[in-house]
Amino acid sequence: MAESFGVDAERYDRVRPRYPGAMVERIVAASPGPDVLDVGCGTGIAARQFHAAGCNVLGVEPDERMAEFARRGGLEVEVATFEAWDPAGREFDAVIAGTPWHWVDPLAGAAKAAQVLRPGGRLAAFWHVSEPPPAVSEAFAAVYRRVMPNSPFTFRATRSALDSHQSLLTKAADGIREVGGFGDPEQWRFDGERTYTRDEWLDQLPTSGALTLLPPDKLAEVLERVGAAIDAMGGGFTMPFATLVVTAERTGAA
């Protein structure tokens, strides 16, 4: 699934939300220089934002389709998983990962980051966390269970999205601590909101991991049912979201 997002790279780049400018500025300010390695850079969404902030960005991306899209936007990208990627002696001031760190082995990823970061360099992995209105979430969960009854995804609302994502941050922080060579991991949070029309929400939905591999007929059924739920709400909704960051400074030898 980690390498399925490139099935429609153009859509992914167009509909996926950008990261808060305040987050980019804080990571840049906390790094000793402008050289940034973007792990799992995808189509280059985060990389372009860091480039605009004055950084020199190199992307590492396992999906050639996503990497090629990012290259067309002027970014330098090498195709590999982060664990297998060869830094060839290069060093960086920051290693960032905009959403994909949970696809990276937490120990191997932290060890590779420690290897390539200069003293005082910063590792920062971040995720968007959002919760659509209950009517939208419930419609999605119901139709998804019907079209994919054997899927490991249940989408039952047993806990909040923030609580669910906390386990990702905890796992990332534990990997950083176990590898060593970093200061104590911190968590940063940046809050915002976004308004979606029905069509905007349905446009981005196929880029979620649970849907990238769905057959076209089943995807169409999911979109139809979710669209009907949004229509019943008046054709759109405003959704709060948070961008959560786990970050640590490279302090010494691991």
Contacts in CASP RR format, 6 or more apart in sequence:
PFRMAT RR
TARGET T0000
AUTHOR 0000-0000-0000
METHOD contacts of the structure
MODEL  1
MAESFGVDAERYDRVRPRYPGAMVERIVAASPGPDVLDVGCGTGIAARQF
HAAGCNVLGVEPDERMAEFARRGGLEVEVATFEAWDPAGREFDAVIAGTP
WHWVDPLAGAAKAAQVLRPGGRLAAFWHVSEPPPAVSEAFAAVYRRVMPN
SPFTFRATRSALDSHQSLLTKAADGIREVGGFGDPEQWRFDGERTYTRDE
WLDQLPTSGALTLLPPDKLAEVLERVGAAIDAMGGGFTMPFATLVVTAER
TGAA
1 209 0 8 1.000
1 212 0 8 1.000
1 213 0 8 1.000
2 62 0 8 1.000
2 100 0 8 1.000
2 103 0 8 1.000
3 62 0 8 1.000
3 63 0 8 1.000
4 209 0 8 1.000
4 212 0 8 1.000
4 213 0 8 1.000
5 12 0 8 1.000
5 42 0 8 1.000
5 63 0 8 1.000
5 66 0 8 1.000
5 207 0 8 1.000
5 209 0 8 1.000
5 212 0 8 1.000
6 12 0 8 1.000
6 42 0 8 1.000
6 63 0 8 1.000
6 65 0 8 1.000
6 66 0 8 1.000
6 212 0 8 1.000
7 65 0 8 1.000
7 212 0 8 1.000
8 206 0 8 1.000
8 207 0 8 1.000
9 42 0 8 1.000
9 43 0 8 1.000
9 65 0 8 1.000
9 66 0 8 1.000
9 68 0 8 1.000
9 69 0 8 1.000
10 69 0 8 1.000
11 203 0 8 1.000
11 204 0 8 1.000
11 206 0 8 1.000
11 207 0 8 1.000
12 42 0 8 1.000
12 43 0 8 1.000
12 66 0 8 1.000
12 207 0 8 1.000
13 43 0 8 1.000
13 44 0 8 1.000
13 45 0 8 1.000
13 69 0 8 1.000
14 203 0 8 1.000
15 200 0 8 1.000
15 203 0 8 1.000
15 204 0 8 1.000
15 207 0 8 1.000
16 43 0 8 1.000
16 45 0 8 1.000
16 204 0 8 1.000
16 207 0 8 1.000
17 128 0 8 1.000
17 194 0 8 1.000
17 241 0 8 1.000
18 45 0 8 1.000
18 49 0 8 1.000
19 45 0 8 1.000
19 46 0 8 1.000
19 49 0 8 1.000
19 98 0 8 1.000
19 126 0 8 1.000
19 128 0 8 1.000
19 243 0 8 1.000
20 190 0 8 1.000
20 192 0 8 1.000
20 243 0 8 1.000
21 49 0 8 1.000
22 190 0 8 1.000
23 126 0 8 1.000
23 188 0 8 1.000
23 190 0 8 1.000
23 243 0 8 1.000
23 245 0 8 1.000
24 46 0 8 1.000
24 49 0 8 1.000
24 50 0 8 1.000
24 53 0 8 1.000
25 53 0 8 1.000
26 188 0 8 1.000
27 50 0 8 1.000
27 94 0 8 1.000
27 96 0 8 1.000
27 122 0 8 1.000
27 124 0 8 1.000
27 245 0 8 1.000
27 247 0 8 1.000
28 34 0 8 1.000
28 50 0 8 1.000
28 53 0 8 1.000
28 54 0 8 1.000
28 55 0 8 1.000
28 94 0 8 1.000
30 122 0 8 1.000
30 247 0 8 1.000
30 249 0 8 1.000
31 93 0 8 1.000
31 94 0 8 1.000
31 120 0 8 1.000
31 121 0 8 1.000
31 122 0 8 1.000
32 93 0 8 1.000
32 118 0 8 1.000
32 119 0 8 1.000
32 120 0 8 1.000
32 121 0 8 1.000
33 93 0 8 1.000
33 94 0 8 1.000
34 54 0 8 1.000
34 55 0 8 1.000
34 56 0 8 1.000
34 93 0 8 1.000
35 55 0 8 1.000
35 56 0 8 1.000
35 58 0 8 1.000
35 91 0 8 1.000
35 92 0 8 1.000
35 93 0 8 1.000
35 94 0 8 1.000
36 47 0 8 1.000
36 50 0 8 1.000
36 55 0 8 1.000
36 56 0 8 1.000
36 57 0 8 1.000
36 58 0 8 1.000
36 92 0 8 1.000
36 93 0 8 1.000
36 94 0 8 1.000
36 95 0 8 1.000
36 96 0 8 1.000
37 57 0 8 1.000
37 58 0 8 1.000
37 59 0 8 1.000
37 60 0 8 1.000
37 92 0 8 1.000
37 94 0 8 1.000
37 95 0 8 1.000
37 96 0 8 1.000
37 116 0 8 1.000
38 44 0 8 1.000
38 46 0 8 1.000
38 47 0 8 1.000
38 50 0 8 1.000
38 57 0 8 1.000
38 58 0 8 1.000
38 59 0 8 1.000
38 60 0 8 1.000
38 96 0 8 1.000
38 97 0 8 1.000
38 98 0 8 1.000
39 59 0 8 1.000
39 60 0 8 1.000
39 82 0 8 1.000
39 95 0 8 1.000
39 96 0 8 1.000
39 97 0 8 1.000
39 98 0 8 1.000
39 100 0 8 1.000
39 101 0 8 1.000
39 104 0 8 1.000
39 109 0 8 1.000
39 113 0 8 1.000
40 59 0 8 1.000
40 60 0 8 1.000
40 61 0 8 1.000
40 62 0 8 1.000
40 82 0 8 1.000
40 97 0 8 1.000
40 98 0 8 1.000
40 100 0 8 1.000
40 103 0 8 1.000
41 47 0 8 1.000
41 57 0 8 1.000
41 59 0 8 1.000
41 60 0 8 1.000
41 61 0 8 1.000
41 66 0 8 1.000
41 67 0 8 1.000
41 70 0 8 1.000
41 75 0 8 1.000
41 77 0 8 1.000
42 61 0 8 1.000
42 63 0 8 1.000
42 66 0 8 1.000
42 67 0 8 1.000
42 69 0 8 1.000
42 70 0 8 1.000
42 100 0 8 1.000
43 66 0 8 1.000
43 69 0 8 1.000
43 70 0 8 1.000
44 59 0 8 1.000
44 69 0 8 1.000
44 70 0 8 1.000
44 73 0 8 1.000
44 75 0 8 1.000
44 77 0 8 1.000
45 98 0 8 1.000
46 96 0 8 1.000
46 98 0 8 1.000
47 57 0 8 1.000
47 59 0 8 1.000
47 70 0 8 1.000
47 75 0 8 1.000
48 73 0 8 1.000
48 75 0 8 1.000
50 57 0 8 1.000
50 96 0 8 1.000
51 57 0 8 1.000
51 75 0 8 1.000
55 94 0 8 1.000
57 75 0 8 1.000
57 76 0 8 1.000
58 76 0 8 1.000
58 77 0 8 1.000
58 78 0 8 1.000
58 90 0 8 1.000
58 92 0 8 1.000
59 70 0 8 1.000
59 75 0 8 1.000
59 76 0 8 1.000
59 77 0 8 1.000
59 78 0 8 1.000
60 77 0 8 1.000
60 78 0 8 1.000
60 79 0 8 1.000
60 80 0 8 1.000
60 82 0 8 1.000
60 85 0 8 1.000
61 67 0 8 1.000
61 70 0 8 1.000
61 77 0 8 1.000
61 78 0 8 1.000
61 79 0 8 1.000
61 80 0 8 1.000
62 79 0 8 1.000
62 80 0 8 1.000
62 81 0 8 1.000
63 79 0 8 1.000
64 79 0 8 1.000
67 77 0 8 1.000
67 78 0 8 1.000
67 79 0 8 1.000
70 77 0 8 1.000
71 77 0 8 1.000
78 85 0 8 1.000
80 86 0 8 1.000
81 104 0 8 1.000
82 104 0 8 1.000
82 108 0 8 1.000
82 109 0 8 1.000
82 112 0 8 1.000
83 104 0 8 1.000
83 105 0 8 1.000
83 108 0 8 1.000
83 109 0 8 1.000
83 112 0 8 1.000
85 112 0 8 1.000
87 112 0 8 1.000
87 115 0 8 1.000
87 116 0 8 1.000
89 116 0 8 1.000
90 116 0 8 1.000
91 116 0 8 1.000
91 117 0 8 1.000
91 118 0 8 1.000
92 116 0 8 1.000
92 117 0 8 1.000
92 118 0 8 1.000
92 121 0 8 1.000
93 117 0 8 1.000
93 118 0 8 1.000
93 120 0 8 1.000
93 121 0 8 1.000
93 122 0 8 1.000
94 117 0 8 1.000
94 121 0 8 1.000
94 122 0 8 1.000
94 123 0 8 1.000
94 124 0 8 1.000
95 113 0 8 1.000
95 116 0 8 1.000
95 117 0 8 1.000
95 122 0 8 1.000
95 123 0 8 1.000
95 124 0 8 1.000
96 123 0 8 1.000
96 124 0 8 1.000
96 125 0 8 1.000
96 126 0 8 1.000
97 104 0 8 1.000
97 124 0 8 1.000
97 125 0 8 1.000
97 126 0 8 1.000
98 125 0 8 1.000
98 126 0 8 1.000
98 127 0 8 1.000
99 126 0 8 1.000
99 127 0 8 1.000
99 128 0 8 1.000
101 125 0 8 1.000
101 127 0 8 1.000
101 168 0 8 1.000
101 172 0 8 1.000
101 246 0 8 1.000
102 127 0 8 1.000
102 168 0 8 1.000
102 171 0 8 1.000
102 172 0 8 1.000
106 171 0 8 1.000
106 172 0 8 1.000
106 174 0 8 1.000
106 175 0 8 1.000
106 176 0 8 1.000
107 175 0 8 1.000
107 178 0 8 1.000
107 179 0 8 1.000
110 123 0 8 1.000
110 172 0 8 1.000
110 175 0 8 1.000
110 176 0 8 1.000
110 178 0 8 1.000
110 179 0 8 1.000
110 180 0 8 1.000
110 182 0 8 1.000
111 179 0 8 1.000
111 254 0 8 1.000
113 123 0 8 1.000
113 250 0 8 1.000
114 123 0 8 1.000
114 179 0 8 1.000
114 180 0 8 1.000
114 181 0 8 1.000
114 182 0 8 1.000
114 250 0 8 1.000
114 254 0 8 1.000
117 123 0 8 1.000
117 250 0 8 1.000
118 250 0 8 1.000
119 250 0 8 1.000
119 251 0 8 1.000
119 252 0 8 1.000
120 249 0 8 1.000
120 250 0 8 1.000
120 251 0 8 1.000
121 249 0 8 1.000
121 250 0 8 1.000
122 247 0 8 1.000
122 248 0 8 1.000
122 249 0 8 1.000
122 250 0 8 1.000
123 176 0 8 1.000
123 182 0 8 1.000
123 247 0 8 1.000
123 248 0 8 1.000
123 250 0 8 1.000
124 245 0 8 1.000
124 246 0 8 1.000
124 247 0 8 1.000
125 172 0 8 1.000
125 245 0 8 1.000
125 246 0 8 1.000
125 247 0 8 1.000
126 243 0 8 1.000
126 244 0 8 1.000
126 245 0 8 1.000
126 246 0 8 1.000
127 165 0 8 1.000
127 168 0 8 1.000
127 169 0 8 1.000
127 243 0 8 1.000
127 244 0 8 1.000
128 241 0 8 1.000
128 242 0 8 1.000
128 243 0 8 1.000
129 161 0 8 1.000
129 162 0 8 1.000
129 165 0 8 1.000
129 241 0 8 1.000
129 242 0 8 1.000
129 243 0 8 1.000
129 244 0 8 1.000
130 161 0 8 1.000
130 194 0 8 1.000
130 239 0 8 1.000
130 240 0 8 1.000
130 241 0 8 1.000
130 242 0 8 1.000
131 137 0 8 1.000
131 160 0 8 1.000
131 161 0 8 1.000
131 239 0 8 1.000
131 240 0 8 1.000
132 140 0 8 1.000
132 201 0 8 1.000
132 237 0 8 1.000
132 239 0 8 1.000
133 233 0 8 1.000
133 237 0 8 1.000
133 239 0 8 1.000
134 157 0 8 1.000
135 229 0 8 1.000
135 232 0 8 1.000
135 233 0 8 1.000
136 201 0 8 1.000
136 226 0 8 1.000
136 229 0 8 1.000
136 230 0 8 1.000
136 233 0 8 1.000
136 237 0 8 1.000
137 155 0 8 1.000
137 157 0 8 1.000
138 157 0 8 1.000
138 229 0 8 1.000
139 225 0 8 1.000
139 226 0 8 1.000
139 227 0 8 1.000
139 228 0 8 1.000
139 229 0 8 1.000
140 155 0 8 1.000
140 205 0 8 1.000
140 222 0 8 1.000
140 225 0 8 1.000
140 226 0 8 1.000
140 229 0 8 1.000
141 154 0 8 1.000
141 155 0 8 1.000
141 156 0 8 1.000
141 157 0 8 1.000
142 225 0 8 1.000
143 221 0 8 1.000
143 222 0 8 1.000
143 225 0 8 1.000
143 226 0 8 1.000
144 151 0 8 1.000
144 153 0 8 1.000
144 155 0 8 1.000
144 210 0 8 1.000
144 222 0 8 1.000
145 151 0 8 1.000
145 154 0 8 1.000
145 155 0 8 1.000
146 221 0 8 1.000
147 214 0 8 1.000
147 218 0 8 1.000
147 221 0 8 1.000
147 222 0 8 1.000
148 210 0 8 1.000
148 214 0 8 1.000
148 218 0 8 1.000
151 210 0 8 1.000
153 210 0 8 1.000
155 210 0 8 1.000
162 242 0 8 1.000
162 244 0 8 1.000
165 244 0 8 1.000
169 187 0 8 1.000
169 244 0 8 1.000
169 246 0 8 1.000
172 185 0 8 1.000
172 246 0 8 1.000
173 185 0 8 1.000
173 187 0 8 1.000
173 246 0 8 1.000
173 248 0 8 1.000
176 182 0 8 1.000
176 185 0 8 1.000
176 246 0 8 1.000
176 248 0 8 1.000
177 184 0 8 1.000
177 185 0 8 1.000
179 254 0 8 1.000
180 254 0 8 1.000
181 250 0 8 1.000
181 251 0 8 1.000
181 252 0 8 1.000
181 253 0 8 1.000
181 254 0 8 1.000
182 248 0 8 1.000
182 249 0 8 1.000
182 250 0 8 1.000
182 251 0 8 1.000
183 248 0 8 1.000
183 249 0 8 1.000
183 251 0 8 1.000
184 248 0 8 1.000
185 246 0 8 1.000
185 247 0 8 1.000
185 248 0 8 1.000
186 246 0 8 1.000
186 247 0 8 1.000
186 248 0 8 1.000
187 244 0 8 1.000
187 245 0 8 1.000
187 246 0 8 1.000
187 247 0 8 1.000
188 244 0 8 1.000
188 245 0 8 1.000
188 247 0 8 1.000
189 242 0 8 1.000
189 243 0 8 1.000
189 244 0 8 1.000
189 245 0 8 1.000
190 242 0 8 1.000
190 243 0 8 1.000
190 245 0 8 1.000
191 240 0 8 1.000
191 241 0 8 1.000
191 242 0 8 1.000
191 243 0 8 1.000
192 240 0 8 1.000
192 241 0 8 1.000
192 242 0 8 1.000
193 238 0 8 1.000
193 239 0 8 1.000
193 240 0 8 1.000
193 241 0 8 1.000
194 238 0 8 1.000
194 239 0 8 1.000
194 241 0 8 1.000
195 236 0 8 1.000
195 237 0 8 1.000
195 238 0 8 1.000
195 239 0 8 1.000
196 236 0 8 1.000
196 237 0 8 1.000
196 238 0 8 1.000
196 239 0 8 1.000
197 235 0 8 1.000
197 236 0 8 1.000
198 227 0 8 1.000
198 230 0 8 1.000
198 231 0 8 1.000
198 235 0 8 1.000
198 236 0 8 1.000
201 226 0 8 1.000
201 227 0 8 1.000
201 230 0 8 1.000
201 236 0 8 1.000
201 237 0 8 1.000
202 223 0 8 1.000
202 226 0 8 1.000
202 227 0 8 1.000
202 230 0 8 1.000
205 211 0 8 1.000
205 222 0 8 1.000
205 223 0 8 1.000
205 226 0 8 1.000
206 212 0 8 1.000
206 214 0 8 1.000
206 219 0 8 1.000
206 223 0 8 1.000
211 219 0 8 1.000
211 222 0 8 1.000
214 222 0 8 1.000
230 236 0 8 1.000
230 237 0 8 1.000
END
